Amino acid sequence: MAYYKDLTPYEYWNNPGHILNVGWLEEGNPFSIGYFPGREQVLGKLKSMDRGHLCKGFHRCDFCNNESGNGEYRVKGKNGKEYSSPAMIIHYIEEHLYIPPLEWIEAVLVA
């Protein structure tokens, strides 16, 4: 899987210009870790969402090599921005304590 810094323009597939990356993690690139308010609600929402874009093949977690996933979640925020996150974001939050950007968390909670 490719690494993209959070809140940078999405480049993996076609981007009409308003989609931002969140959660495209890779070993060797730092990210915030810990617990955040609304964590369980965010995980519940993600688990109930459809992955809008499925990809061929699977990606294994760079950090533990125990989990694999394919596809992306797309979430639109009240701010008019859309965010793209890999399906692995659930694993990253649960197992590696990744803390996504606040604006993405807020977008997921209102989705």
Number of C-alpha atoms within 10 A of each C-alpha: 15 9 14 19 17 20 17 12 18 22 13 10 7 8 11 8 11 11 21 22 22 24 26 18 24 16 11 9 9 9 15 11 13 9 13 15 9 12 17 13 13 21 17 14 14 19 12 8 13 13 16 13 14 15 11 7 9 14 18 14 18 14 14 10 9 9 15 14 19 17 18 19 19 21 22 17 17 11 8 10 15 18 26 25 22 25 25 23 23 20 18 21 21 14 12 15 17 20 19 20 13 11 15 24 20 15 19 21 18 12 15
